[in-house]
């Protein structure tokens, strides 16, 4: 079966090609993102393999159907960039990688917390410049602090277990209670209670219509003054303008972002010599208490191996007509 892989970086080619050695599918790698302008590049292929910032709205899916595509293989867990209902109406099968390394993302969230708290980025720069002063580097003990975790699936569970080791008080927000989280002392509360009690808030829920701009002006108003917010899930969970106002007022004391709501066409690319056209993003980068990484939380060797292996298994199963255990459906 012929598959075209969009949004390809060198590491995608490396890990997918290695996983394909035992599968033997025909893969064509493209650097281009899938969008209305690039749909025609899928002509002659039965499957397309896409990532988080590829565009798969109704118009793109119709275009894929017209050029003969039958299968969309997501090499990620989230599928908020796919119009699943339209895909079903068009008879297009969608698969995903439901889990690869929850540890990778949970550990990155902890890294952001520690880096923000202890000003590691400032300390490193100072020492390189010969400045060994400690002024402005005062942090706090994570031990004893209250951490609100929104979304306690596999990633939220890994973070819960890690922060339990730091001695944090753990509050969970999820419609489904995770027994392993409760076993290490997590208390499930309402979203409003979590906002009011948490010293640190970490987001690990999927982006859906009901979670879009979950952190907005109203949510910020209910938070503790000086709260730390971490987002390694999806950028759309946070209203950027709302958190900028929270940072300016001091209500938000620290912010660590690995995702951004307008990251499409920005993250995963080298924009070193380009003028930043997104004023909100540019404003975020000016705050000394904000750290932004470019959607790299998932980026570990173990995760890339698992992503490649599961993606190739999904493609192979579709080609051979086997049961698709990772199929995404609207219902």
N, C-alpha and C positions, 0 to 999 in steps of 0.2 A: 504494500500500500504506500502511495506517495503522500508525504506530509511536508508542508512548508512551515517553517518555524520563524515566526515574526519576533521582532525586538531582541535579536540575538547579540549577545556580547561574547567575547572570547571564552569566558568561563562557561557560558551556556553550551557553546559548541563542544568544548572539552568534555564536560560531564555527560551531555546527551549522547555524544558519539561513543563514549566509553560504554555507557549503558546499552547502546544499540548493538554492540559487538555480539551480544548473545541473543539478540532479537532479529536483526537483519532487515529492518525496514528501510525504505528509501527516504532520507531526510534532506531537505534543501533549506539552508540557513540564510535568512535575510536580516539585515540590520534595521530595516524599516519597521515602524510601528504599524499595526493594522488600524486603518482608518478609512473613511469613505474614498480618499484619493488612492489608496493602495490595495483596495479589494481585488482589482484585476490581477494582481500579482499571485493570487491564489488559484487562478485558472489552471486547470489540468491536475489539480490535487484533490484528493478525497477528504483529507483532514488538514486542519490548520492547528498549530500549536502556539498559544499566546500567553502573555504575562499580564501583570496587574494594571498596566497603563495602556494596554491595547483597547481600542474602542469597538465594542460589539453591541451597539444599539440596534433597533429594528432595521434601520436603513442599511447598515453594514451586513447584518444577517441576511437580509433579502439579497444583497449583492453576492454574498458567499453562495447562497442557494443557486443563484443564476449561473455562476461559473462552475457549478458541480460539486461544491463542498458538501459533505454529509456529516462531518464530525468536527467539533471544536474541543480541543484538548487544552485545558488550562493547566499550566505548570505552577499553580499556586493554590492556596486553600480558599481564599475569598473569591466571590463571583459577582460582586456588586457592579462590575463593569459590563456584565452580560444581561441582556433582556431575555431572561429565561422563558417567559411566557411566549414571546415572539419566536424564540428558537423552537419551542414545542409545536407551535402552530405551523411552522415551516418544515417540520420533520427533521430538524437538525439535532443531533445528539450532543450533549455537553457533558464532559467529564472534568474532574479536578483532582488535586492532590490534597486530601482532607487533613493529613498530618505529615509533617516531615521531621522537624526538630523543635518541639515546643520549648526545649531547654535553650536553644539559641536565642529565641525572642525574649524569654523570661530573663536570661542572663544579661542581655543587652539593656533591658529595662533597669535592672539593678545597677549596671555600669553607668547609665545616665543619672540615676539617683545619687550614686557615690561621687561621680564627677562634679555634679552641680553642688552637692552639699559641701564637699571639701575643696572646691575651686581648683581641681587638679589642672585644668587647662591654664588658669592664670599662674599657678605655682610653677608649672613646667616652663612657661614662657619667661617668668621672672628669673629663674635659676639660670636659664640659657643666657640671659642678659646680665648676669652677675648681681642680681638683686635677691638677697636672701631674707628680706623683711617678711614678717608674718602678718603685717597689717592688712586687713581686708580679706584674710583667708579663714576667718573663724567659721567653723562648721557646727554641727550638732550630732549627738549620738543617735543613730538609728534605733538603738535599743530603747524600748519603751514607747516609741512613737506609734501613732495610729495610722495604718495604711488602708485605704479603701481600694478594693480591686473590683472593677466593673467588668464582669464576664469571668466566670470561674470554670471554663472548659479546660482543655489540656494545658494551654499556655498559662492561664490564670492559676491553675493548680500548681504548676512548676514554680511560678513566682511566689505563691502562698507558702510553699514548702521552703523556698530559699529564704524568704523574709522571716519565717518562723525561726530559722537558725540565727537571725540577727536579734531575736527577742522582741519583735514588733507585735503590737496588737492588731489583729486582722479583721477587717469588715468586708463582707462580700455582698455584691449586688448581682443577682441573676435569678431568672424565673425558675431555674432548676438548681437545687442545692447539691453541691458536690460533697459526698461523704468523706473523701480523703482530705478535703479542705477543712471540714468540720472536725476531723480527727486531730488536726494540729491546732485547733482552737479558734478557727474562723467563726465569726458570728454573722449571720445573714441579717441585713437590715434593709430598710427602704432606701431608695436613691437619695431622698432628701436627708435622711438621717446620716447617711454616709458623707454627704457633702458637708454637713454641719460639724461632724466629729473628726474628719480625717486631716492629718498633717500632710499626708502624701496621697495623691489619687493616681492610680495607674489604670489605663483603659485597655481592655482586652476583649471587647465585644465586637461582633461583626457590624459592618455598615449596612443598615437597612433603612427604609423610610422612617421607621419609628425611632431610630438611633441617630439620624442625621442631625447635626448640631446639638448633640446631647449636652455638650458643654457650651452654653450660650450665656447671655447677660444675666438671666434669672439664676442659672446654676452658679455662676461666679458670685453673685450676690449672697448666696447661701453658704459659701465656703468660709473656712477660717482665714483670718488675715495672715498672709505669708505662706499660704499653701504651696506645695510643690505638685505640679501636674506632669505626668508622663504619658506619652501616647506612642505606642509601637504597633498600633492596630491599623486603622485607616484614617486618613486626614479629615474626611468629612464628619467625623465624630465631634470635631471642634470648630466652632465659629471663630475664625481667625480675628475678626474685628473685635469680638467680645473679649478675647483673651489679651489682645493688645491694650484695650482699655483697662483690663484687670492688672496688667503689668505696670502700666503708667500710674495707676492709683496705689500700687503696692499691695493690693488684695492678693495678687498672685506673686509669690516670692521667688519662685523658681519654675522653669519650664523646660522639659526635655522632649524633643520631638524627633521621631524617626520617619514620620509621614507628614504630609501637608495636603490640604484639600485641593490645591491647584498644582499638584506636583506633576501632572501629566505633561510630558514634553520638557520637563525640567530635571527631575531626578533620573539617575542612570546615565546622564549625559555630561560631557565636559563643556561647561559654559564660562570658563576662565576669562575669556577675552570678550564676553558679551555684556552689554548693559542690562542690568536687572529691570525688567519691565513691570514686574509685579510689585506694586508699592507696598502691599501688606507683607509680603515675604521679605522685602528689603528692610522694612521697619522691624520685623522680628529679629533680624540678624544684628541689629544695633544694640539690643539689650544685653548688658553684661551678665545677666542671670538667666539667659536662654542658650541652650545647646540644641543644634539641629544636625542630625545625621541624615544621609541621603537614602533612606529606605534600605538600610543595611542590617537590620536586626536579624533577619533570616540567614545572613550570609556567612555560613560556616561550611567547612568541608563536609561534615556529616549531613547537613541539611541539603546541600546540592546533590550529593549522592542519592539521597532518598527521593528528592524531587525528580531527578532524572529517571531513576528506576521505576517509580510509580507512574510517571508520564508515559514511558515506553510500554509499561504493562497495560495501561489504559488504551493506548493506540493499538497494541497487538491484539487485545481482547476484542476491540471493535472490528479490526480487520478479519478476525477469524470467527466472528459472530458469537463469541462467548458472552457470558453474563458480565455486565458492567457494574461492578460493586461500587464504583466511585462516580456514578452518573448523578448529575444535578437535575432535579425536576422542580417544576413550579409549585406543585402541591406538597 
